[in-house]
Amino acid sequence: MELHDVWFVLIAVLWIGYFFLEGFDFGVGILTRLLARDRTERRVLINTIGPVWDGNEVWLITAGGATFAAFPEWYATLFSGFYLPLLVILLCLIVRGVAFEYRAKRPGESWQRNWETAIFWTSLLPAFLWGVVFGNIVRGVKIDRHFEYAGGIGDLLNPYALLGGLVTLALFTFHGTVFTVLKTVGDIRERARGLALVLGVVTAVLASAFLLWTQAAHGDDTSLVALIVAVLALLAALAANRAGRDGRAFALSGLTVVAAVAMLFLTLFPEVMPSLLNADWSLTVTNASSTPYTLKIMTWCAGIATPIILLYQSWTYWVFRKRIGTQHIAPDTAH
């Protein structure tokens, strides 16, 4: 296997890790309006991800940096052609981070309510837009002979990509709901369990339609295996949630995310951005990659840094592993 193939796999792993972690992160943010009944319950939900949300975004930064260094042509075409949706995502992530940090800086009701509203919308929009972005990457876009995007914003709003956006929105919300069941106690936990059943059914319908469409248009035997794993894992997560096996339900919802994203990358390879204008103008792991020397240096750096990051993030999740409920929210921080 060539180094550019290795780095395609590594970038796929980084995106899978990002969507696994930030997926439930976004889902919990959406639940602050979908599940929480009052400000105290919203505080409970925010506290479940408070210690980890910023660490989850490290995966996005790493994935973007790795794409820039390993596949500069892919990075350039992607960020120029998808400028508007990626800019909206970036702005949402900035506002979302500020909202987490500033919400509790003042006790005023309107102050906290406005930041909580910001958390909801800046969780919902990226959850939807990431599906639109990756739907277009898999489907292909208008790339000319110079490997430049030749379409407009309207070309990105096609039925396949919009369905992809609905899938990621539903899947991340379901993933976040299962995470809430795992991390909370009391009435909010029981309501989250019931909501997870409803969201799981909706997600199963949307995801099955999108993944079958993807398989029919771009898939092969390996992507078919990933599709089957994703669907079975989602159904098993629903069963585990109903049976009260919270840890197993979360692991299975995470496996659904992993298998679904893996399927998208499996349908891409060896291309990284197919061209709808001419197949010869598509970006591939070969014509979009950096030099072998650059990839070699990157491999050594990644081999040293990645285990350290994984150990630190695992330690963070272990430290903040306990469940919380409304009884853990002090009166002076609930208002």
Backbone torsions as a table, in degrees:
resi	resn	phi	psi	omega
1	MET	NA	129.8	179.0
2	GLU	-72.9	160.0	-178.3
3	LEU	-63.4	-34.3	179.1
4	HIS	-67.2	-29.9	174.3
5	ASP	-68.6	-41.4	178.7
6	VAL	-59.7	-42.4	-177.3
7	TRP	-74.1	-27.1	171.3
8	PHE	-62.2	-43.8	178.6
9	VAL	-64.6	-42.9	-179.3
10	LEU	-64.3	-40.5	177.9
11	ILE	-66.1	-38.9	175.3
12	ALA	-59.8	-42.2	178.9
13	VAL	-63.3	-40.1	179.0
14	LEU	-63.5	-42.7	178.1
15	TRP	-67.8	-37.5	176.9
16	ILE	-62.2	-45.4	177.9
17	GLY	-61.8	-40.2	179.8
18	TYR	-64.0	-46.9	-178.0
19	PHE	-70.7	-31.2	175.4
20	PHE	-63.7	-47.0	-175.9
21	LEU	-81.8	-51.2	-178.6
22	GLU	-73.0	-18.6	177.8
23	GLY	-61.0	-52.8	178.6
24	PHE	-71.0	-26.9	175.8
25	ASP	-60.5	-51.3	176.0
26	PHE	-61.8	-41.6	-178.6
27	GLY	-59.0	-43.3	178.5
28	VAL	-64.4	-39.7	177.0
29	GLY	-60.0	-39.8	177.8
30	ILE	-66.9	-35.6	-178.9
31	LEU	-68.0	-16.5	178.4
32	THR	-62.1	-20.7	174.1
33	ARG	-109.2	-29.4	-174.3
34	LEU	-82.4	-31.6	-173.9
35	LEU	-115.4	-44.8	-174.3
36	ALA	-65.4	138.0	-178.5
37	ARG	-97.7	-22.1	-179.3
38	ASP	-150.0	-178.9	-175.1
39	ARG	-68.1	-31.8	179.4
40	THR	-65.5	-42.6	178.7
41	GLU	-68.6	-34.9	175.4
42	ARG	-63.8	-36.4	177.7
43	ARG	-65.0	-38.7	176.6
44	VAL	-59.5	-47.6	-179.3
45	LEU	-62.5	-44.4	179.8
46	ILE	-62.1	-37.6	-179.7
47	ASN	-69.0	-24.9	178.9
48	THR	-66.3	-28.6	179.6
49	ILE	-112.4	-3.7	-177.3
50	GLY	-52.7	-43.2	-177.8
51	PRO	-78.8	-10.2	-169.4
52	VAL	-124.7	-12.9	-171.9
53	TRP	-60.3	-39.7	-178.0
54	ASP	-71.0	-34.7	175.9
55	GLY	-65.7	-33.3	178.2
56	ASN	-62.8	-34.1	-177.9
57	GLU	-74.6	-13.0	174.9
58	VAL	-59.1	-33.4	179.8
59	TRP	-64.3	-36.9	177.8
60	LEU	-67.5	-45.0	179.4
61	ILE	-60.8	-42.7	-179.9
62	THR	-66.7	-41.4	179.1
63	ALA	-63.3	-43.3	178.0
64	GLY	-65.3	-42.7	178.7
65	GLY	-65.4	-40.1	179.1
66	ALA	-65.9	-38.7	177.6
67	THR	-64.4	-42.5	179.1
68	PHE	-60.9	-43.0	-175.9
69	ALA	-80.2	-39.8	-174.8
70	ALA	-86.8	-34.5	-177.5
71	PHE	-134.7	72.9	-176.0
72	PRO	-60.6	-34.5	178.4
73	GLU	-66.3	-39.9	177.4
74	TRP	-63.3	-47.1	-179.6
75	TYR	-59.5	-46.2	-176.5
76	ALA	-64.9	-45.8	-179.2
77	THR	-68.1	-40.7	-179.3
78	LEU	-63.1	-49.0	-174.0
79	PHE	-78.8	-19.9	174.1
80	SER	-83.3	-43.3	-178.9
81	GLY	-72.9	-34.1	-177.7
82	PHE	-106.1	32.6	-172.5
83	TYR	-57.9	-48.1	-174.0
84	LEU	-66.9	-52.0	178.8
85	PRO	-62.9	-36.7	179.2
86	LEU	-70.0	-33.9	176.4
87	LEU	-66.0	-41.9	177.9
88	VAL	-62.0	-42.5	178.0
89	ILE	-61.0	-45.7	-179.6
90	LEU	-61.1	-45.4	179.2
91	LEU	-63.0	-39.4	177.8
92	CYS	-62.3	-43.0	-178.9
93	LEU	-66.0	-35.8	177.9
94	ILE	-66.4	-50.5	-179.3
95	VAL	-63.2	-38.4	-179.4
96	ARG	-62.6	-43.7	178.1
97	GLY	-63.2	-41.7	177.4
98	VAL	-63.4	-40.1	-178.6
99	ALA	-62.9	-43.3	177.7
100	PHE	-60.0	-41.7	-174.6
101	GLU	-79.0	-32.9	-171.8
102	TYR	-98.5	-12.9	-175.6
103	ARG	-55.0	-43.5	-174.3
104	ALA	-93.8	9.5	-178.4
105	LYS	-73.3	-24.0	177.8
106	ARG	-133.4	148.0	-176.8
107	PRO	-84.3	-5.6	-175.5
108	GLY	-61.5	139.5	-176.9
109	GLU	-64.5	-46.5	-178.4
110	SER	-65.4	-37.8	177.6
111	TRP	-58.0	-51.7	-177.6
112	GLN	-69.3	-38.9	180.0
113	ARG	-63.2	-39.2	179.7
114	ASN	-65.5	-41.2	178.9
115	TRP	-69.5	-34.5	176.4
116	GLU	-66.1	-38.1	175.1
117	THR	-63.5	-39.3	177.3
118	ALA	-62.5	-40.8	178.5
119	ILE	-60.8	-41.8	179.8
120	PHE	-61.2	-53.5	-175.1
121	TRP	-70.2	-35.0	179.8
122	THR	-80.5	-2.3	168.7
123	SER	-95.7	-40.7	-177.3
124	LEU	-68.6	-46.6	-175.7
125	LEU	-62.7	-50.1	177.4
126	PRO	-62.2	-36.5	178.8
127	ALA	-58.5	-37.9	178.0
128	PHE	-77.9	-45.4	-173.3
129	LEU	-68.8	-31.7	176.9
130	TRP	-62.0	-36.4	176.9
131	GLY	-66.7	-38.4	177.2
132	VAL	-63.9	-44.1	-179.2
133	VAL	-61.9	-51.8	-176.9
134	PHE	-72.2	-27.8	173.8
135	GLY	-61.9	-41.2	178.7
136	ASN	-70.9	-35.8	178.0
137	ILE	-61.9	-44.0	-179.2
138	VAL	-70.9	-43.9	-178.8
139	ARG	-65.4	-36.2	-174.8
140	GLY	105.0	152.1	179.3
141	VAL	-134.2	174.8	-179.2
142	LYS	-78.4	101.3	177.7
143	ILE	-115.3	129.8	-177.0
144	ASP	-88.7	-173.4	-176.0
145	ARG	-66.1	-18.0	178.6
146	HIS	-94.7	11.6	-178.8
147	PHE	62.2	33.6	178.1
148	GLU	-113.1	147.2	-179.9
149	TYR	-69.9	128.2	-175.4
150	ALA	-115.8	10.9	-179.4
151	GLY	-101.9	-170.7	177.9
152	GLY	-122.3	-179.5	-178.3
153	ILE	-64.5	-31.9	179.8
154	GLY	-63.5	-30.6	179.7
155	ASP	-66.0	-24.0	-179.2
156	LEU	-80.6	-16.3	-176.8
157	LEU	-97.1	53.6	178.7
158	ASN	-91.9	161.7	-175.7
159	PRO	-56.9	-40.0	-178.7
160	TYR	-64.0	-47.1	-179.2
161	ALA	-67.4	-39.3	178.8
162	LEU	-65.3	-37.4	174.7
163	LEU	-64.0	-39.3	175.7
164	GLY	-59.7	-38.2	177.4
165	GLY	-64.8	-41.2	177.3
166	LEU	-64.9	-35.7	179.5
167	VAL	-65.4	-49.2	-179.8
168	THR	-65.1	-36.6	177.5
169	LEU	-62.0	-48.2	-179.1
170	ALA	-68.3	-43.1	-176.9
171	LEU	-66.2	-43.9	179.3
172	PHE	-65.8	-38.1	178.7
173	THR	-66.1	-41.2	175.8
174	PHE	-62.7	-45.2	178.6
175	HIS	-59.3	-42.3	178.2
176	GLY	-67.8	-34.0	178.8
177	THR	-68.1	-41.7	177.4
178	VAL	-65.4	-37.5	175.8
179	PHE	-63.7	-38.8	178.0
180	THR	-63.0	-41.5	176.4
181	VAL	-59.4	-40.3	-178.6
182	LEU	-69.6	-30.9	-169.3
183	LYS	-105.4	-2.6	-175.7
184	THR	-123.4	169.3	175.7
185	VAL	-132.1	161.8	174.3
186	GLY	88.4	-157.4	-174.2
187	ASP	-64.1	-37.9	-178.3
188	ILE	-63.8	-33.0	177.8
189	ARG	-67.1	-43.1	-179.3
190	GLU	-67.6	-39.5	176.9
191	ARG	-66.9	-35.9	176.6
192	ALA	-64.7	-38.0	178.4
193	ARG	-62.3	-43.4	178.0
194	GLY	-66.3	-40.0	178.5
195	LEU	-65.5	-34.9	179.9
196	ALA	-61.5	-35.9	178.5
197	LEU	-63.7	-44.4	179.6
198	VAL	-66.3	-48.7	-179.4
199	LEU	-62.9	-36.2	179.9
200	GLY	-62.7	-40.1	178.6
201	VAL	-66.1	-45.3	178.3
202	VAL	-60.7	-44.3	179.9
203	THR	-63.1	-41.2	-179.3
204	ALA	-60.9	-41.2	179.6
205	VAL	-66.4	-49.7	-178.5
206	LEU	-65.1	-45.9	-177.2
207	ALA	-65.8	-39.8	179.0
208	SER	-62.1	-43.8	179.4
209	ALA	-62.8	-45.3	-178.0
210	PHE	-67.3	-45.6	-177.1
211	LEU	-69.5	-36.3	176.1
212	LEU	-66.4	-39.3	175.9
213	TRP	-61.4	-44.9	178.9
214	THR	-61.4	-45.2	-179.4
215	GLN	-62.8	-42.5	-178.5
216	ALA	-65.8	-36.0	-175.1
217	ALA	-88.0	-34.2	-170.3
218	HIS	-134.5	-5.9	-166.7
219	GLY	-83.7	168.8	173.2
220	ASP	-140.5	-164.5	-176.3
221	ASP	-64.6	-39.4	-177.9
222	THR	-69.2	-39.6	178.2
223	SER	-68.7	-30.1	177.3
224	LEU	-64.6	-38.9	177.0
225	VAL	-61.6	-44.8	178.8
226	ALA	-62.5	-39.6	178.1
227	LEU	-60.4	-47.2	-179.4
228	ILE	-62.2	-42.6	178.9
229	VAL	-61.4	-43.8	-178.7
230	ALA	-61.5	-46.3	-177.9
231	VAL	-67.5	-44.9	-179.6
232	LEU	-65.1	-39.1	179.4
233	ALA	-64.7	-39.1	178.8
234	LEU	-64.6	-44.4	178.6
235	LEU	-64.9	-39.5	178.2
236	ALA	-66.6	-34.9	177.2
237	ALA	-64.0	-39.6	177.1
238	LEU	-62.6	-44.1	179.6
239	ALA	-64.9	-42.5	-179.8
240	ALA	-65.8	-39.5	177.9
241	ASN	-62.9	-42.3	-179.8
242	ARG	-66.6	-32.7	-179.8
243	ALA	-81.6	-4.6	179.4
244	GLY	82.4	16.5	176.8
245	ARG	-92.9	82.3	-169.0
246	ASP	-65.4	-45.6	-179.7
247	GLY	-63.0	-42.3	179.3
248	ARG	-66.7	-38.9	179.4
249	ALA	-62.2	-42.7	179.8
250	PHE	-67.0	-42.1	178.7
251	ALA	-60.9	-39.9	-179.1
252	LEU	-73.0	-36.4	175.4
253	SER	-66.1	-36.2	175.0
254	GLY	-65.1	-39.5	177.3
255	LEU	-63.4	-33.9	175.9
256	THR	-60.7	-46.4	178.2
257	VAL	-61.1	-47.1	-178.3
258	VAL	-59.5	-49.1	-177.0
259	ALA	-67.2	-38.8	-179.1
260	ALA	-66.2	-45.2	179.1
261	VAL	-68.2	-39.5	177.1
262	ALA	-59.2	-38.8	179.1
263	MET	-60.6	-40.9	180.0
264	LEU	-61.5	-42.9	179.7
265	PHE	-70.7	-32.9	177.7
266	LEU	-66.3	-35.6	177.9
267	THR	-73.5	-22.4	179.3
268	LEU	-76.8	-49.6	-169.7
269	PHE	-54.4	136.0	6.7
270	PRO	-89.3	7.6	176.0
271	GLU	-83.9	156.6	173.0
272	VAL	-116.9	-26.0	171.9
273	MET	-150.4	102.1	179.6
274	PRO	-68.9	147.4	176.8
275	SER	-99.5	131.2	176.7
276	LEU	-82.4	-13.8	-178.1
277	LEU	-84.4	-41.3	-178.9
278	ASN	-159.9	126.3	-177.5
279	ALA	-59.3	-29.0	179.9
280	ASP	-70.8	-15.3	-179.6
281	TRP	-96.3	5.5	179.3
282	SER	-69.3	147.6	173.9
283	LEU	-84.8	131.3	-179.1
284	THR	-124.4	173.0	178.0
285	VAL	-64.3	-19.3	-179.7
286	THR	-86.3	-54.1	-174.4
287	ASN	-82.3	-7.8	-179.9
288	ALA	-105.1	-2.4	-171.0
289	SER	-88.3	162.9	173.2
290	SER	-77.7	-177.8	-179.8
291	THR	-71.8	155.5	178.2
292	PRO	-55.9	-35.3	-179.8
293	TYR	-64.8	-44.0	177.8
294	THR	-59.9	-45.9	-179.5
295	LEU	-64.2	-33.9	179.0
296	LYS	-66.2	-46.3	178.2
297	ILE	-61.3	-43.3	179.1
298	MET	-60.6	-38.0	-178.7
299	THR	-64.3	-42.5	177.9
300	TRP	-64.2	-43.6	179.9
301	CYS	-63.9	-43.1	-179.7
302	ALA	-65.8	-37.6	179.7
303	GLY	-63.3	-29.5	-179.8
304	ILE	-86.0	-44.8	-171.9
305	ALA	-80.0	-36.6	-173.2
306	THR	-59.6	-47.4	179.3
307	PRO	-60.0	-35.6	179.4
308	ILE	-64.7	-44.5	-180.0
309	ILE	-64.2	-43.0	-179.4
310	LEU	-63.7	-41.1	179.0
311	LEU	-64.9	-43.8	-179.3
312	TYR	-64.5	-45.2	-178.5
313	GLN	-67.8	-37.2	176.8
314	SER	-62.4	-40.5	178.3
315	TRP	-62.3	-39.5	179.5
316	THR	-61.7	-45.9	179.4
317	TYR	-65.1	-34.4	179.3
318	TRP	-67.5	-42.5	-179.1
319	VAL	-63.0	-40.4	-176.5
320	PHE	-103.8	43.2	-174.1
321	ARG	-85.9	-15.5	-172.1
322	LYS	-74.7	154.4	176.9
323	ARG	-76.7	155.3	175.8
324	ILE	-134.4	160.1	178.2
325	GLY	-147.0	-175.9	-178.0
326	THR	-63.3	-27.1	-179.8
327	GLN	-69.4	-14.8	179.2
328	HIS	-91.4	-2.5	-179.0
329	ILE	-94.4	115.2	-179.3
330	ALA	-65.3	143.5	-177.3
331	PRO	-54.5	-37.4	-175.9
332	ASP	-75.2	-12.0	176.7
333	THR	-103.9	-3.4	179.9
334	ALA	-93.7	-3.0	-176.6
335	HIS	-131.8	NA	NA
